[in-house]
Every structure is written in structure tokens, then in C-alpha cells.
Amino acid sequence: MNLQKKINEAYKKLGIKITALENDRSIVLNGECGDWQKIVDAGKLFVDKKSGKHVVNDIKYTTRQETPPYLPALKDEKLNGTEWDVVIIGGGISGCSVARELTKFDLKVLLCEKHSDVAHGASGANDGMVHAGIDIKRQCKKLYYGVRGNAMYDIVCKDLGVEFERAGQYVVFTSRLIKLLGRSYLRRAKKHNIPGVEIIGKKEICRIEPKVKDFAVGALKIITTGAVSPYKLTIAYAENAVQNGATVSLNTAVLSINRTDDEITSVVTNRGTVKAKCVVNCAGVFADQIAEMAGDRYFSIHPRKGVDLLMDSKANGLPSNAISLAPTFKTLKQNKNTKGGGIIKTVDGNILLGPNAREVFDREDTSTQTSDINEVFDKQSRCCPSMQKSGIIAYFAGVRAPSYEEDFIIERSSEIKNLIHVAGIQSPGLTAAPAFSVDVAELAVEYLKSSGCDVKLNTDFNPVRNAPVCAKTLTDAERDELIKSNPDYGKIICRCEEVSLGEIKNAINNPLGVRTIDGVKRRVRAGMGRCQGGFCMPLVVKAIAEETGVSYSSVDKGDMGSYVAIGNIKEI
């Protein structure tokens, strides 16, 4: 790459004076700018796909300082002095799937997650679509692991007791020209071995999804696209890992990393310093900062926020299938780093709209603005004009963790022999996790064996995690038998989602030890209906307090200190 040419281009297009240095692994940028979008755009200018080098963007944002990251209000010595074969940093889908794969071996595995539950970041705030891979044009790790991971979903979800539906997806063509251009998808599917992709005509798509009859001329039918609850899958991975011997330490933040020469010796957390033979960096939007702690920062993460809208399942005018409009030359030019979102039918029967894509400075900026909501609804309603904004019952934002190269970084460090990076994991990261977690576990095992460890298979490994009871899916006869065995299953706490006290008690006593309102909500959907917990939240608080023996005011909504009650207002 001609660095001076790129430096001149950055100044001409963006008005930023940049210095750029190149080393064996990276192109490092420095300078100053008061516009964050321009800083991100500058980083993209220096991506060199031929060399395979990463961009480290150290251009200083002069407008404001980054908000300090969340850290748990806890400090103890619970982990201090413990020794582990593998320490995993981060409890998203990446970290939890890797932890579960590592328990197939007889190893001491520790997963550190700074929040009060796993799946707190992007893994808990995405649309849950299991992508076929048809959107990815070139060979890359996203495509390789995405296609492999998609094929693994039926078995993985069956083993982990997680609902998965392979209901397919329809990309609607709005003109004959777009339909003609859509044939490029067929060639791409054949080239990348993506099965079940075909173009269907106007008559068939309007029969399948009548909501598009006024404008559709045909559609791309993708039968391998599926849907899963992203947080339930992440939770299931973590619980099965614990059941097979791993330790998941929640409210545990990594503060620093100690190393000697080219080897990490210990990891410092708010709960003590632990020794680690191997470290796996699955820290999401903080993956580059963890790499920097280890003295191995050769890539940058630039946070990208996406907002999703949740529709009431009983709202009028909703489609019955996962649909989206085929991209045009105009929409592709507007944002090349997003698939554009769509209308997704979740496994729980709700419709999700979104997400959009916006570069943000703060890595934990999950705020939502009216402009985001309008942008998402206006865009997706073009594909289903009968939808109404009054059907929106909730909205949320997740922050993705792309590198400037827009591909996964899954590799052992070339500088630190016992460090493995699982970084840059964005869509289709949820789809790809079952596949790349296998390879990451193998990388760790190969290193441990090479360093003299006698790594054996875990002969007691059990891949099966039994699905939690969901009373509302049972027949009347099955529910009657369940209530006879435990009357708590007959006491409905969440009316919107028909969640019983028995299910809530099971959620409270989960293998990870999560005892928060959000923890219960994610496991059994108490509070996810139309009233969004307006009726059931006090009852959930009561159940947590009574089941765990704490006061109502000690029950957290989510992370530590997020109390919903501060004490009694009247003594009886």
C-alpha cells in the first residue's frame, strides 16, 4: 500500500491530517479530529485486503472523552491464587460457546464476565437470525464459519434444549431489473455451497406472504435461514459448560494482564489474580483493549450500534414470515457494512424490525433515540406497509464489534504464545459460533499439548442440557399433570406470557447462579409481553427475595446496584 497516497486521500476527502506507520501486522494511524464518523472513515481508507494487515486507528477524537466502561461494584478475593488451564475473557456467544467446547477435554476452564449474567452485550441484543451466508460476497472467515455454523444449528440447539426454527427468509424484488440482478445470489450460493436458494415468482411470494402483493415481482427464497433466541442460546452454552465442569465467574472484570516475555502468566480481576496457562480473548467491543493489556494490540474495534424494534405479537398488519426488500444500487451505496436489517420472526412468535447501523464512540452506548426508531420503522414498513407504529412494545440497541477489515479475527497471537483472539465478531457471529468455537478450542488444546500439558478427553462430557419447562406450550393434560406434581406451575405470575411461579423458581435456581429480574426475564420471558413487566415485576421481585432469602430492596434488576426497591415504606 502506498501510505502517502492514502494520507493525501484522507486529507482531501475528510480534511484530517494523518500520520501512518506500517509494521509486520498493522497499519497504525495517528492524528486528531473532532468528527467521529470521519475518524472511522479514515480507518476504512487504510484497509489493505491484499496484505491482510489490520488497521490500528489511534486518531484522537477531540470532541469528548470516552465514557469509562462499566465495572462491577465488587471487590473480593474469591478467585485469588487459583490456577486454570484456560481463562476466557467475555461471556457473550463467543466466550460461552468456546467454554462449552473446551469442557469436552479434561481441563480447568474459567470464564470471566463483568456483568451479572452472560449474553449482556451484543449477544443479548440482536435479532436472533441464523443467516444462510448469502449476503457475504467474498471468501472470508465470516463466510467460512457462517456456512459451517448454520449447518450445525439443528443438532446444537437440540442438544442444548433451545428452540430453533428453520423457517426460511424471503428477499422481495420490487422491479424486474432487481429480480434480474438477483440471479447473482444464485451464482454466489452455488459458489459458496449454500443450499436451498432459489428465485420464486410474484404469484408464489404473494401466496406465501400476502402483505407484499402490491409491489412484489418475485423474491429470493432462502430455506436455510433460521431463528433462535440469542440470549437463550448463550445461556444454554454457559449452563452446559458449567454442568460439564467449567466455572463461570460473573461480576468479574479483567483489570490487567501480567506477562513474562512472550507469555501471559496471570490475569488480574476485581476478584483476585488468577494464573492462566492459556487465555482466550472473547471480549467483544473491548477485545482490542484486552489485547492492549496483554501488549498485543494489532487491530482496532470501532463500535457500531444497531436498534431493533419489538412488535406486539397480537398487533394488526404484521407479516407471517421473515422478509426484507432486496438491496438496490442506491441502498448498497448508502451503507456497505450492514445487510440492511429486515423483518424477522422470532422463535417466540414476535416480529422484530431492524437493525440499523450507526458508528458510535462509546463502546457501551445502548441508548435509543426517536430518530433511530423512526429510521428503522420507516425502512422496514416499506416491505410491509400494513404495520403500524402503535404495534411497537419495546425497542433496544446492541453494539457490534467490527474490526476495520470487517471480518472475524480468530487466531493465536503471533507475539504471545498462550493468547488466542476471538475478535471482530459481528453478524453473522451468532450463526458462526457453533463452528468457530470448535476451532478455537482446538487451538487452545494444541497449544497446551505443545507446552507439555497432558490433555485428555473429558469422558464424562454430556452435550445435553434439558430444556426448561415452558408451561404455556403444553397441552391441557400435560399442564394438569405438571400442576399436580408441583402446584407452583398453576400460579400464573406473568399474564402476558403465561409464565408460572414454578418456571420462575426454576429460573432463579439456574446453574449460573443468576438471581436478577433480567436474569429471570431472559430465561422464561416474564416481563416480555405487552405490559413489559408492569404487572409481574413486583411478583418476580417477591419470588427472587423469598427463594434466595434476601430483602426486596436487595434484588437487582440487572447489574449490581440496579435496585428497583430501596426499602419498606410502611411496616405492618
Buried (B, 14 or more C-beta within 10 A) or exposed (E): BEBEEBBEBBBEEBEBEBEBEBEEBBBBBBBEBEBBEBBBBBBBBBBBEEEEBBBBBBBEBEEEEEEEEBBBEBEEEEBEEBEBBBBBBBBBBBBBBBBBBBBBBBBBBBBBBBBBBBBBBBBBBBBBBBBBBBBBEEEBBBBBBBBBBBBBBEEBBEBBBBBBBBBBBBBBBBEEEBBEBBEEBBEBBEEBEBEBBEBBBBEBBBEBBEBBEEBBBBBBBBBBBBBBBBBBBBBBBBBBBBBBBBBBBBBBBBBEBBBEEBBBBBBBBBBBBBBBBBBBBBBBBBBBBBBBBBBBBBBBBBBBBBBBBBBBBEBEBBBEBBBBBBBBEEEEEEEEEBBBBBBBBBBBEBBBBBBBBBBBBBBBBBEBEEEBBEBBBEBBBEBBEEBBEEBBBBBBBBBBBBBBBBBBBBBBBEBBBBBBBBBBBBBBBBBBBBBBBBBBBEBBBEBBEEEEBEBEEBEEBEBEBEBBBBBEEBEEEEBEEBBEEBEBBBBBBBEBBBBBBBBBBBBBEBBBBBBBBBBBBBBBBBBBBBBBBEBBBBBBBBBBBEBEEEEBEBBBBBBBEEBBBEEEEEEE
